[in-house]
Amino acid sequence: MINSRNLIYTNILDLTADREEQLLKEIRDLKAKLREREVQIAFSKKLIEISNREVKRPNDIKRFKK
């Protein structure tokens, strides 16, 4: 009886540890996705800012051509 009870507790602890590890991995993955999304948003904003700039003089265009 005691051995079977200990075995049950051990199995529960193993399941709990596995679940905790799974949840921690999921949290890391979600944080990485969030960081990637934030970088994409910042990059998009910068592209929009650049595309919205006005070229004041035709000579400014030559500066960007290679």
C-alpha positions as CSV (number, residue, x, y, z in Angstrom):
1,M,0.0,0.0,0.0
2,I,2.7,2.5,1.0
3,N,4.8,1.5,-2.1
4,S,1.9,2.0,-4.5
5,R,1.1,5.4,-2.8
6,N,4.8,6.5,-3.2
7,L,4.7,5.4,-6.8
8,I,1.6,7.4,-7.4
9,Y,3.2,10.5,-5.8
10,T,6.4,10.0,-7.8
11,N,4.4,9.8,-11.0
12,I,2.4,13.0,-10.1
13,L,5.7,14.8,-9.4
14,D,7.2,13.6,-12.7
15,L,4.1,14.8,-14.6
16,T,4.2,18.2,-12.7
17,A,7.8,18.7,-13.6
18,D,7.2,17.8,-17.2
19,R,4.3,20.2,-17.4
20,E,6.3,22.9,-15.7
21,E,9.1,22.4,-18.3
22,Q,6.6,22.5,-21.1
23,L,5.1,25.7,-19.8
24,L,8.5,27.4,-19.4
25,K,9.4,26.4,-23.0
26,E,6.1,27.8,-24.2
27,I,6.7,31.1,-22.3
28,R,10.2,31.4,-23.9
29,D,8.7,30.8,-27.3
30,L,6.0,33.4,-26.8
31,K,8.5,36.0,-25.6
32,A,10.7,35.3,-28.6
33,K,7.7,35.8,-30.9
34,L,6.8,39.0,-29.1
35,R,10.3,40.3,-29.5
36,E,10.3,39.4,-33.2
37,R,7.0,41.1,-33.7
38,E,8.2,44.3,-32.0
39,V,11.3,44.4,-34.2
40,Q,9.1,43.9,-37.3
41,I,6.8,46.7,-36.2
42,A,9.8,49.0,-35.5
43,F,11.3,48.2,-38.9
44,S,7.9,48.8,-40.7
45,K,7.6,52.2,-38.9
46,K,11.1,53.1,-40.0
47,L,10.3,52.1,-43.6
48,I,7.1,54.2,-43.6
49,E,9.0,57.1,-42.1
50,I,11.7,56.9,-44.8
51,S,9.1,56.5,-47.6
52,N,7.2,59.6,-46.4
53,R,10.2,61.9,-46.5
54,E,10.0,64.5,-49.1
55,V,12.9,65.1,-51.5
56,K,13.3,68.9,-51.4
57,R,15.7,69.3,-54.3
58,P,16.4,67.1,-57.4
59,N,20.1,67.1,-56.4
60,D,19.1,65.1,-53.3
61,I,18.0,62.2,-55.5
62,K,21.5,61.9,-57.1
63,R,23.0,61.4,-53.6
64,F,21.1,58.1,-53.1
65,K,21.8,56.6,-56.6
66,K,24.9,54.5,-57.0
